[in-house]
């Protein structure tokens, strides 16, 4: 066969293996309702988190193994929730919200104590968990469900209902006491309201009211919570007491320099000067051992996740999905901002873990459940006619 005959045959019967392969891959991800880019970035973050956790835990392999098992459970929850359509999520939102609210009431009545707080429910022999973590999803879901049935932008009476939906769980969580989680739950609900469309005049009015209410909040805070704020303003006022955590964390981050001291080579963490180094203060371990470069790499990965999440949220076709998806990814960003801010000394310490890096089970499952809902909203879009 001559070259001219071969080329004529190819023109007559063009073969596009690469395009068909791409189509098959896209159809595969569409069938399992997952976003490959977001899933890949989350897996990278989890693996990197396990590496940092091994050092932060004092090189205790059982801690890393336990966290890996929790990540596996969290991934399974994410995949399961991704299969649900937004219509199904909307239908189940009120029962889930009421169940989470009842569990918070149960915490108040029969909850387990730990580290001076009553935040846990325990099913003997099975599981011990924090119902407040479930409310981080249930509450914004309920606010989004309510607003999706109302004309937007929301009217005053609709906003009052939203305030009640947010206020009930926040009060119960604050009584545990758990200031950090109560603030995050509040922020998640506020994001839903903001995404529903509010005038700048209304936002400024609400900001002024919040500022005016700060003295009342101060008077109702526990002594240790007030001490955290005062320590944030002047950590050197009690360097061996309340200021110890923030002084040691900033020392660890600063000593890491540009490149860091090397994995497992941190002095503040390995010599146990740094408290809560495998949970709330794990960023200090990251900064000491991997330096500015390592911290920027983690922050860049977080920004990629947030950017992808915002893009997925922007593709939502229904009001409920758009409001909920936007709230989920923006709240994830607040997690990262608050944790890094409190460990580096620019925010008060409020007990917020670094997402998918700090040791913890319930928070990891909640975060991955949120990403599962985000993928469900994106992957169940209907093809609209042109």
N, C-alpha and C positions, 0 to 999 in steps of 0.2 A: 504494500500500500504506500503510495507516494505521500509526501508531506502535504500537498494540496488537498488530496482526498481526505486525509486525517483531519485537517483543519475544517474542511467543509462538513465533516461528520460531527465535529464538536459544536459548530455553529448551529447545525440543524437540531442537535440533541444536547443542549447545554446541561452540564452537571454542576450542582451547587452543594457539595457535601458540607461545606462549612456552615452555610445558612441553615440547612436542614438539621445539622447537629445543634446549632444554637436554638432552633425552634424546639427540638426535643428536650434540651436542657431547661428551657423556659417553661415548657409544659410540665416537666417533672416538678419544678419548684412551685408552679401554680397548683398542681394537684395536691401537694402536701401543705399548701398555704403558708409557706415560709419565704422570707426575704433572704437570699443567700448573702448579700453584702452585710446586712445587719447581723445575721447569725454568725458570719465569719469574724466580724469585729468583736462580738461578744465572747466568742470562744478564745480569741487571742487575749482579751482582757482577763478572762478567767484563768488561763494558763499562766500568764504573767503574774496574776495575783497569787497563785499557788507558790510560785517561786519566791516572791517577797514574803509570803506568810511563813514559809519554811524557816527563813532567817528570823523573822519577827517573833516566832513562837519558841525560839531557842533551839531550833533544829529538831523539833519534836515531830517525827514522821506521823504518829497517830493523829495529831491535830490536822496535818495536811490531808491525810486520808479521809478524816471525817468531813473536812470541807469539800473534798472532791466528791464524796457521796452526796452531800447536800447540793452541790452544783448539778449532779446527775438528776436528782429529784426536781430541781428547779427547771432544768432543760425539759424534762418530761412534762411538767406543768405548762411550760411555755408552748410546747408542741400541741398539747391537748387543747389549750385555750385558742390557739391559732385556727383550729378547725371549726370554731363556732362563728356563725354569721353575726353581724351587728344586730340583726333583728332578734336573734336568740339572746344575745347579751342584754339588749334592752328589756326583753321580757323577764329575764332573771334578776335584773338590777334591784327592784324593790325587796324581794325576799333576801337577797344577799346583804343588803344594807341593814335590814331589820335584824337578821341573824348576827351580824357583826356588832350591832348596837346592844343586843341582848348579851353577847359575850363580854362586852365591856362592863355591863351591869354585873355579870357574874364575877368578873375580876374584882370589882368593888366589894362583893359579898364574900366570895370564897377563894379569891386569887392567892397564888403563892407569893411569898416574900422573897426578895433577893436584893442584896446590896442596898438595903434601906428603902426599897420601893416594892409596891404590890402591883406587878404588871403581867404576871403569867397565869395561864391556866394549864393544868396538868391532867392528862388522862393516864392514870397509873399503868405503868408498863408499856405505854404506847408512845406518847408524845408530850412535850412541854413547849408551849408556844405563846406568843404575844398577840392577842386579838387586835391590839392597836395597829399592827402591821397590816392586817386585813383591811382595816378602815382606810388605809392610804389609797386603796383602790375602790372600795365600796362607796366611799363618800363622794369622790369626784364622779363616779358612775351615776350616782343618784342625782347629783346636781345637773349633770349633762342630760339625764333622762327627763328631768323636770323642765329644763329650759328648751329642750328639743320639741316639747309639746306646746310651747308658748310663742307668741310673736316676738321677733327680735328686731331691735335691741330690747332687752327685758324691761318691763315696767316696774314701778316701785313695789307693788304687791308681789310680783314674781321674785324680786330681790329679797323681800322679807322672808319668803318661803325658803330661799337659798340660805339665808342667814340661819334659819332654824335647822336646816339639814346639816349645815357645817357646825353650828354651835353645840348641838347635843353631844356628838362624840368628842369634840374638843374639850368640853368641860369634864367629861368622864376621864379622858386621857390625862388632863392636867392634874386631876385629883390623885393620880396613881403614886407619886407625881412623875410626869415625863414631859418636861417642857419642850425638849427637842422634837419629839414625835408630834406633840400637839401643834407646834408651829408648822411642821411639814404638812400635816393634815389640813391645816388652815390654808396654807399656800396652795395646795393642790386644788381645793375648792375655789379659791380666789382666781386661779388661772382659768378655770372653766368660765367663771363670770366675765372675766376680762375678754376672753376669746369670743364671748357671745356678743360683744360690741357695746361699749360704754363711751359716753362723751368724756373728753378730757376734763370738763367742768365737774362732772360727777366724780371722776377719779381723784381730782384735787380736793374736793370736799371730803371724800372718805379718808384721804391721807391726813387731812387736818383733824378729823375726828379721832383717828387712831393716835396721832401725836398728842391730842388733848387727853386721851385715855391712858397714856403711859404712866402718869403718877398713880392712877388706880391700880394698874397692873403691878407696879412696884410694891404697893402696899399689900397685895395679895400673894406675892411670891414667897416661897419658903426661904429660910435663912441661908441655906447653902446655895440657892439660886441667886440671891442678892450678892453673896460672896463671890460667885463666879463673875458677875458683872464688874464688881469692884476690882477683882483680880485682873480682869481683862484690861481695865483702865490703868492699873499700876501693879504688875506682877511682882515687882521687887519689894512691895510692902510686906509680903510674907513669903520669902524665898524658900523656906523649908517646910511650909504648910500649903496653903491654898495656891500659891504661885509656883509650886514645884513642877507641876505637869507642863505648864506652858514654857517655863524657863528651860527645862530639859529638852522639850520638843524643838524649840527654836535653836538651842545649842546644837542639837543633832543635825538639823537641816543646814545650819551655817557651817558646821565642821565638814560637811560632805564636799563643799567647794563645787568646782565645775564638773569634774569627772566622778567624784565619789571615792570612798575608801575601798570599794570592792565588795562583792557579795560575801556575806557572812563575816565581814571585817569591821562592822560598826562597833564602836566602843560604847556609846551611850545605850544602845539596845542590847548588845551581847553581854555587857556587864550589868544589865538590869537597872540602870539609872532611869531609863525611860519607862513610865508606867503605862499600862494598857496598850503596850506596843503592838499587840497583834489584833487589836480591835479599833478603837477610835483614833489612836495615834500612830497608825501604821504608815501614814505619809512621812512621818519623821524618820522611820527606818528606811523608807524608799529614798528620801533625800540624803541621808547620811551615807548609804552604801552605793547609790547610783548617781548622786550629785544632781546638779542642775540639769544635765543632759537627760538623766533618767526621769526626773520629774516632768520635764517638758515633753518627753516621749509619751508618758502616761496621759498628760493633759491633752496632747494632740489626739490620742486615741479616743479619749472621752469626747472631744469636739467632733470627731468624725462620726461617732455614734449619735450624738445629739443632732448633727446636721442631717444624717440619714433619716433619723426619726422624724425630724421636722418635714423632710420631703415626703415621707410616707403619710404623715398627718395631713399634708397639703393636698394629697390625692383623694382624701375621703369625700364621698359624694353626699352623705347624709349629715344633718346637723348634729345628731347624737355622736356619730363617729368622729366628726371633725373636732368637736369640743373635747371629747374624752381623749382622743389621740394627742392633741396638742397639750393637754394638761399632763398626761403621762410623761411625755418627753421633756417638757419644761421642768417638771418636778424632779426628774432624774438629774437635770442640770443643776438644780438648787442643791441636791444631795452633795454633788461634787464640790460646788462652790462653798457651801457651809463647812464641810469637813476640812478642805484645804485651808480655808480661811481661819478656822478655829485653831488648827494645829500650827499654823504659821504666825498666829498672834494678831490677826487683823479682825477677828470676830470672837465673841465670848464662847467658851466651851459649853456646848449644849448636848453632847452625847450623840452625834450623828456619825454613823460609820461611812467609810469610803466604799462606794458601790462595787460589789463583786471583787473586792480585794480584802477588806476587813473580814475577820472571822465572824461567822454568824449564819444561822440557818434560815430563820423566819424572814429576815430582810432579803436574803438572796432569792428565796422563793417568790416573795412579793414583787421584787424587781423584775424577775424573769416572767412572772405572770403578766405584768404590765406590758412587757415587750411582746408577749404572745397575743394580748388583746390588740396591740398596735398592728401586728402583722395580720391579724384576723380582719381588722377594719380595712386594711389596704388590699388584701388578697381576695376579699369577697366583693370587690367592686363589680357593678354591672356594666356591660359594654353599652355605651349610649350611641344611638344612631347619629350619623353626621348630618 
